[in-house]
Amino acid sequence: METSVTASRGLRSSPDGPRGDSTIARLEQENEQLRHAIGSHATVDQAIGVLAAIHRLAPVAGFEVLREVSQHTNIKLHTVAEMVISWVLGQPLPEAVGQELDAAVQRRSRQRDTPDAEAG
């Protein structure tokens, strides 16, 4: 008796044959990618919380700060977030990251303090 799995793309495969092995490998790879994405998302959320607490930024502004630092330093967003979390736990920030973080926070703070920011 052949058991088949139907994926969302309409692919059918038998777990007993070569196509079943490739489906299992693909699903394992997707599972690992999803686990990594969830972990990265949690790290970014924690770093946003750090920025919100320390600099009194709204979560959206905290994300924008992380994004700007990532773009200006050419460091992946989740890595910047890991650095911010390590920093709040006592580790030094790399100089370039610290400078960009300060600059991005200053830009967000000025935007928050302008009257037009509340109207827009």
C-alpha positions as CSV (number, residue, x, y, z in Angstrom):
1,M,0.0,0.0,0.0
2,E,1.5,3.3,-1.1
3,T,1.1,6.4,1.2
4,S,1.3,9.7,-0.5
5,V,1.8,13.2,0.8
6,T,0.3,16.2,-1.0
7,A,2.2,19.4,-0.5
8,S,0.7,22.8,-1.1
9,R,2.2,22.9,-4.5
10,G,0.3,19.8,-5.6
11,L,3.5,17.6,-5.4
12,R,2.8,13.9,-4.6
13,S,5.5,11.6,-3.4
14,S,5.9,8.2,-1.7
15,P,7.9,8.2,1.5
16,D,9.3,4.8,0.4
17,G,11.0,5.9,-2.8
18,P,13.6,8.4,-4.0
19,R,11.0,11.1,-4.4
20,G,9.9,10.5,-0.8
21,D,13.5,10.9,0.3
22,S,13.9,14.2,-1.5
23,T,10.6,15.4,-0.1
24,I,11.7,14.6,3.4
25,A,15.0,16.3,2.8
26,R,13.2,19.4,1.5
27,L,10.8,19.5,4.4
28,E,13.7,19.1,6.9
29,Q,15.5,22.0,5.2
30,E,12.3,24.2,5.3
31,N,11.9,23.2,9.0
32,E,15.5,24.3,9.8
33,Q,14.9,27.6,7.9
34,L,11.7,28.3,9.8
35,R,13.5,27.5,13.1
36,H,16.3,30.0,12.2
37,A,13.7,32.6,11.2
38,I,11.8,32.3,14.4
39,G,15.0,32.6,16.4
40,S,16.1,35.6,14.4
41,H,12.7,37.2,14.9
42,A,12.9,36.7,18.6
43,T,16.3,38.2,18.8
44,V,15.3,41.3,16.8
45,D,12.2,41.7,19.1
46,Q,14.4,41.5,22.2
47,A,16.8,44.2,20.7
48,I,13.8,46.4,19.9
49,G,12.7,46.0,23.5
50,V,16.2,47.1,24.7
51,L,16.1,50.2,22.5
52,A,12.5,51.0,23.7
53,A,13.6,50.7,27.3
54,I,16.9,52.6,27.1
55,H,16.0,55.2,24.5
56,R,12.3,55.4,25.0
57,L,11.6,54.6,21.4
58,A,8.4,53.1,20.0
59,P,8.8,49.6,18.7
60,V,8.5,50.7,15.1
61,A,11.3,53.3,15.7
62,G,13.4,50.7,17.4
63,F,13.1,48.4,14.4
64,E,14.0,51.3,12.1
65,V,17.1,52.0,14.2
66,L,18.2,48.4,13.9
67,R,17.5,48.4,10.2
68,E,19.5,51.6,9.6
69,V,22.5,50.3,11.7
70,S,22.4,47.1,9.7
71,Q,22.3,48.9,6.4
72,H,25.0,51.5,7.3
73,T,27.4,48.8,8.7
74,N,26.6,46.1,6.2
75,I,25.9,43.7,9.0
76,K,22.8,41.4,9.0
77,L,19.9,42.7,11.0
78,H,19.8,39.7,13.4
79,T,23.5,40.1,14.0
80,V,23.1,43.7,14.9
81,A,20.2,42.7,17.2
82,E,22.5,40.1,18.9
83,M,25.2,42.8,19.4
84,V,22.6,45.1,21.0
85,I,21.5,42.4,23.4
86,S,25.1,41.5,24.2
87,W,25.8,45.2,24.8
88,V,23.0,45.6,27.3
89,L,24.4,42.5,29.1
90,G,27.8,44.2,29.4
91,Q,29.7,43.4,26.2
92,P,31.2,46.3,24.3
93,L,29.7,47.2,20.9
94,P,32.0,47.4,17.9
95,E,32.9,51.0,17.4
96,A,31.2,51.3,14.0
97,V,28.0,49.7,15.3
98,G,28.0,52.0,18.4
99,Q,28.5,55.1,16.2
100,E,25.7,54.1,13.8
101,L,23.4,53.1,16.7
102,D,23.9,56.5,18.4
103,A,23.3,58.4,15.1
104,A,20.2,56.4,14.3
105,V,18.7,56.9,17.8
106,Q,19.4,60.6,17.5
107,R,17.6,60.8,14.1
108,R,14.6,58.9,15.6
109,S,14.6,61.1,18.7
110,R,14.6,64.3,16.6
111,Q,11.7,62.9,14.5
112,R,9.8,62.1,17.7
113,D,10.3,65.6,19.1
114,T,9.2,67.5,16.0
115,P,5.5,68.6,15.9
116,D,5.2,67.3,12.3
117,A,6.0,63.8,13.5
118,E,2.8,63.6,15.5
119,A,0.6,64.9,12.6
120,G,2.0,62.5,10.0
